[in-house]
Amino acid sequence: MLICFNTIMDISLESISALRQSFEDKLNEQNEVFHPMDLAKINNSDSWLKRFLIHTEGNQEEALSMLWNVCEWRKSFGVNEMSESNGTVRIDYLEEGIMFPHGVDKDGKLMFIIRCKLHFKASKDSEECKKCAVYWFERMERLTNGDQITIFFDMMGSGLSNLDMEFTNYLINLLKMYYPAFLNYIIIYEMPWVLNAAFKIIKTWLPAKAVKKIKFLSKHNLNEYVSKDSIMVSWGGEDNYKFNFEPETKRVEETKKKVHFAETMEVKNGSGDIRDIVCMPKELKLKINPSELLTFNKDNSNGYNELIATLTFINDYKDPIAFKIKTTCLVKYKVRPSTGTLTPQESIKVTFVLNGMSIKQTDVMRDKFLVLVIPVIETKDIAEMWKIQWETKEQHILKCKISNENETVNTWNSYDQNHNNDLEQKVDKLMKVVTTLEISNRVLSQHMRYVKYSLYIILLICLFAFGFLWAVF
């Protein structure tokens, strides 16, 4: 993929419309389920789509691929649900003030400050740190309306114990893969010489255009890239800002918008995400028995170990209806049937089969199904009916759980899976050790050169002193 960090480009409205249309075509083709807030941005925000085209230097194919991947990642990571008020991010991590937005750079772009000396990798859950980073990225996107940011690494007083290559790589990947055209500069402030080798490695992770955006600054030249009013006292400036975490004030307002949006949104081909769909027609046409909760039970009646849940769909309407079932995770489930039609008062048994490779209760409880219902038009084919832009579609959200008696069931391929996981973990640890050794080796080499030069200087001073004393006496 072409990666462009902040290249100034002219992106036409035609290019943006073409990208939007390509996404909608792919969405209808693959029947994927994405979050309605992300779909709304695609439908309504030219500026967001423009960023993908800028990031990929106008390449429509690359922009579509990135946009699709971003929507998949945002859904799987739960980005739109992240909030300091619902437990999705560690509030104690946010309150520590290791990273926070404050001040602007010389171009007026918001700075994301990371105080490296406060971060000790071993003392934090790395996954929770990543969630905090995404939380701040999302909050800054809302604060700036998608404008660019500058990442400011405050490295005063930091050393090797504060170095976290994994987290730094994660930040870089966020910018490369999920936040297009979001970076203005990367400022490295007062970097200790012992970390020179580490940042040489970090540079190799960045595209050439992004490397040009890295600025190594000190107190003497900080004002060349940071607004005078934003230079904090600890950096030699006059800004006496002290970080104190404050919850996002717009959260309540945004929640209201989100509900309103779900009530009025036109869900094309059932592509809205089921976690937040709340719109329901006044007259329900489909009755689901026994309830809208899928309880999976172990079943080996056909010779296979399977977890199965069954529901009965009943047409409780005076006219024929059609239904379609979607899920947040296609690879884990089989649904029989996933589509169909029902005449008035007709019923059908629907079977949901859970793949035996994935039966952790916590994972299953996050999964949901969306049942879409529309009236049948006799003059049209079923496939054509689903393409009609209905003013409303009846929607049912099915939640999932494993019955209590099966909660302790292990996957029948658990040995292979655990073995593979162990291998992956060992390889990951080995790679981290190799990276650490490489950094340590470079640091040691630099230190040895420093010692060697110091010895040369001391030797010269001794020779000079000896010569001086010889001349005097």
N, C-alpha and C positions, 0 to 999 in steps of 0.2 A: 504494500500500500504506500502511495505517496503521502508523505507527512509534511505539512507546511505549517510552521508556527508563525502566525501573524504576517503572512505575505499580503500586501495590499493588492487586491484584485477587484476588477469590475465584474460583478456577477449580475447578469440580467434577470429580470422577472421571468423571462421565458425559461431560463435554466432552472430557476427555483420551482416553477410550475411543473417542469418536466420531472424533476426529482420527486416532487409530491405525487405526481401521477404514477411514476414507477413504483413508489412505495405502496400506493393503494392497490395497484395491480398485483404486486407480490403478496400483499396481505390477503386479498381475495383468493388468490391461487393456493396459498399454503394454509389458510384458515388458522393463523396464529392468533393467540390472545395476548394483547398488550394492555398496559395501564391506560385508562381513558385520559388521564392528564397528559401523558406523552402523545397520545393520538390527537388530542386537542392542539398541542403545540405544533404538530405536523400539519394539521388542517388550517391553523390560524396564524402561525408565526413564520412569516417570511424570513425574519432575521435569524431564527434558529436554523432553518434549512440552509440559509446563506453561509453560515459558519461551517457546515459540512463541506460545501463546495469550495470555500476558501481553504479549508484544511487539506483538501485533496487536489488543490490547484485546478479546480473546475472539472475534474474527471467524474462524470455522472455515475459510471459503474462503481468506482471506488467510494463515492459519496453515498450511494444507495447501500452498499455493503456495510459501511461504517454506521449509517443511520439504523439499519436493521440490527446490527450487533449491539448498538447502544440501547435500543429498546429492549432487547433480550436481557442485557446485563441489568438494566434498571428494574426490570420485573423480577429477575432472580435475586438481586441484591436487596430488593425492597426499598429502593431509593426514595420513592414518593411517600413512603410511610415514616421516614426517619424524622424523629422529633425528640427534643429534650424532655418532653412531657409524657411519653408513652413507653419508656424503657428500651427503646431501640438503640440508643446510644448511652454510653456511660457518662452520667452527669458529673461524676467526680473527676473523670479525665478532662472534661470540658472546663471545669472550674479551676484546674491546676494552671491553666494559661500557658501550656507548652506551645500551642498554636492558636492564633486568633487573627482576625482582620483588623487593621487599624492604619490610618494615614494613607497618603497617596504618593506615587512616584512622580517624576518630573513631567510625565505625560498625563497626570491626573488619574491614573489607574489605581484602584484599591490595592493595598499591599496585604499579603497573607504572611504574617510573621511567625517564624518557627524558632523558638528559643532553645537551641540545641543543648545548652548546658543543663537544662532541666530534664532532659530525656535520657533515661537509662533503659536500654532495651530489655534487660533481664527482669526489670521490675514491672513490666507492663504486658498485658495480653495483646499480642501483635494484631489479632483480628479486630479487637475493640479499637485499637489505635487507627486502623484503616477505616473503620466506620466513622470515627470522629473526623477524619480527613474528608470523607465524602459528605458528612453532615455540613462541614464548613464550606465546602465547594458549592453545595446546593444553596446554602444560605447566602453566599456571596453572589451567586447567579441571580437570586431574587433581589438582592440589595442593589445590584448594578444593572439589572435588566439585561443580563447576558454580556455585559462589557468585559473587557480583558482585566486580568489581575497580574500583579507581580509577586512572585514568591521570594520572600526575604529570609534567608538563613542567617540568624543572629548567632554567630559562633564565638562570641566573646566568652572566654573562660571555659570553653569546651575542649575535650580531649578524646582519646581513643575510646574511653568508656562510654562516651556519648554518641559514638558513631553507630548508626543503624542503616546499613546498606540496603537491607530488605525493604524498610519503610521508604527510603529515598527512591528506590526503584519503583515502588508502588505509586508514589506521587507522579513520577515521570510517566508511568503507564496510564494513569488516569488522564493526563494531558494528551498523550499520544492516541489513546483509543476511545475515550468516553467523553471528553470535554473539548470539542473541536474549537480551534482558533481562540483559545481562552487565555493563553500565556502572552504577557508582554515582555517581562524580563525575569531572570533568575539572579538575584543579588546575593552574593556570598560576602558577608561582612566580617572582617577581622578573623580570617581563617588562620588557625595555628599551623605552623610549618609541618608539624607531624602528620597532618591530614592531607598534605599535598598529593601523596600517592593515591589515597582513596578517591579524591576528586578527579584524578586522571582516569580512573576506572569509570567513575560516574559519567564523565564526558563521552565515553564510548557507548553509553546507552542512549545517547541523544542523537537525533539527526543533525547534520551539519548546520542547518539553518537555526536550530535551537541552540547549538553550541555558541553561536555568535551572540546569543542573547544573555549568556552568562557574564556577569560583571563582578570581578573581585575588587571589593572596595574596603577602604579604611576610613577613619575619622577625617583624614585630610581631603578625601575626594568624594565623600558620601553625598555632598550637596549637588554633585554633577548628575545624579540619578534619582535623588529623593527630594521631594519638596521641602523647602526650608522649614515650613510650619509642621512637618511630620517627622523631623529628626528629634528623637526622644533624648531626654537628659542623659541617659546612660550611653548614648552614642555621641555625646558632645553637643547636643542641640538644646532647644528650649521647650520642647513638648514634654510636659511632666505627666503624661498619661500613665495611669496605673490600671492594669487589666483587672476587670471584675466581670465575671460572666453574667450576662443578662439573657433570659429567654427571648426568643424571637417574638417581637410584639405583634407581628402580622399573622401569627399562627391561627388565631381564632377566625380572623377575617378570611383567610385562605380556606379554612375548613368549610365555611359557609359557601364560598364560591364553588368549592369542589362538589358539594351536595347539589347545588343548583345546576351545575354543569352536567352532573350525572342525570338529573331529571329531564334535561332538555336536549342532551346529546343524541345525535343520530348515530347509532351503532351500526356501522357498515358491515354487513355479513357477519354480525355477531362478534366483532373483533375487539370489543371493549373488555377491559380486565374485570374479572368477577369480584375482586376484593372490594371494589368501591361502587359497584352498580347498585343504585337504590331505587331506581324508577320502576314502578309497578303499575300496570293499568288498573283502572277501577274495577273492571270485571274480569276475574281470572277464568281462563278457559281450560287450563290443565290442572287436574288434581293429582298430587303425588302421594302415594301411600307406601309405607306407613308414615314417613315424615321426610323432611328435606335434609336428613342426616344419613350419610352412608356409613353403615357399620360393617366392617369387613370381618368375615369369619373364615377359619380354615376349612377347606373342602378338598378331600382326596377321592371323591366318589368316581371320578373318571380316570383314576390312576395317576393323577398329577397332584402335587402339593400346590394348592392355590389358595389365595385369599379372595373371597368373593362377597360382594354385596348385591342385593337385588331390590329393585323398586318396581312399583306398578304405576304406570301412567294411565290416567283416565280422562277422556275428553268430556268435560263437564259443561260443554257449550252446545248451542243449538245447531251449529254448522261444523263442517269438517275443519280440522286444524292440522298443521304440520309442525314437527318439532325437530330440533337439532341440538346435539350435546357437544360441548367443548370443555377442555380441561387446561389447567395451567401447566401440565406436564404430560405430554403425549407419550413419551417413552416408557412411563411407569404403568400405564393403564391400557386395558382393552375394554371397549364398550360395545355390547351387542343388544339391540341395534343402536347406532349412534344417530340415525335420522329415521324419519318415518312420518306417516300420516294416520290420523284417527278420525273415524266417523263419529257422530254424536253418541255418547255413552259407551263407545268402544274403549277397551283397555288393552294394554300390552305390558308384558314383563320385560324389564330392562336389566341386564346383567353387567356388573362392573367387576372386572378382574384386575387385581393388583399384581404386578410383576413381583415374583418372589425375591428378586435381588434387592428390593427396597421396602422393607417392612418395619423400619423404625417408627415408633409411635409419633415422635416429635416431627419427623419429616412428613408423615402422612397427614397429620393435623394441619399442616400448612397448605396442603393441596385442596383445590376446590374444583367443582364442575359448574358450568353455566348451561342452563337449559333455555333455549330460545323457542318461542312459540309464535306462529303467525297463522292467520286464516287462510284456508285453501281457496284459490281462485280456479274454477273448473276449466277455464279456457287456457290456462297456462301450465307449462311443465313445472315440476317441483323445483328444479335447478334454477329456472327463470324467476320463480317467485322469490327465492332468497336474494336475488339481485335487485329486487325492487327496493327503493329507499322508503321503507315504511316510516310513518310518523312516529309510531311506537312499536316495539316488539315486547311481548310478554316475556319476562325473564325470571328464572328461578335459580337461586344459588344453593348448590348442594355442598355441604361440608363433609369432611371425612374423618373417620377414626377407626382404630382397630379394636375389636371387642376385648374386654379385659382378659378373657381366657387365653387370648393369643398374644398378649403384650410381651410375654417372655420368649416367644418363638424366635429362633435365630434363622437367618437365611440358610437355605439348604446348600448354598454355595459359599457359605461364610468363610470356610478355610481358605479357598482360593482368593476371595476378596480381601480377607485380612492379610493374607500372605503378600498380595500385590500392594496393599496399603503400606505394609511394613517395608517392602522394597522401596516404594516411592519415598517414604519418610527417611530411609537410610541414604538414598541417593541425594535427597534434599539436604540432609545434614552434611553429607560429604561435600556437596557443592559449596555450602556455607563455610565449611572448614577450609576448603581450597581457596575460597575468596579471602577469608581471614588471613591465611598463610601468605597469600600473594600481597595483601596490603602490608602485613607485618614485615615481609621481606623487603618491600620497597621502602618502608619507613626505616628499617634497619640499615639499608644501603645508604639512604640519605643521612642517617645519623653517623655512619662510619665516615662518609665524606666530610661531614661537619667536624668530626673529631680529627680527621687527618689534616684538614686545613687549619684547625686550631693548633695542632702540634707544629705545623710548619711555621705559623705565626710566632708561637712561643719560642721555637728554635731560632728564628731570625732575631727576635728580641734578645735572647740570651747571647747570641753572637755579637749583636750590636753592643750590648752591655759589656761583654768581655773585651771587645775591642776598645771601647771607651775607657774602661778601667786600665787596660794595658797602656793606653796612650797617656793617661794621667799619672800613673805610678811608674 
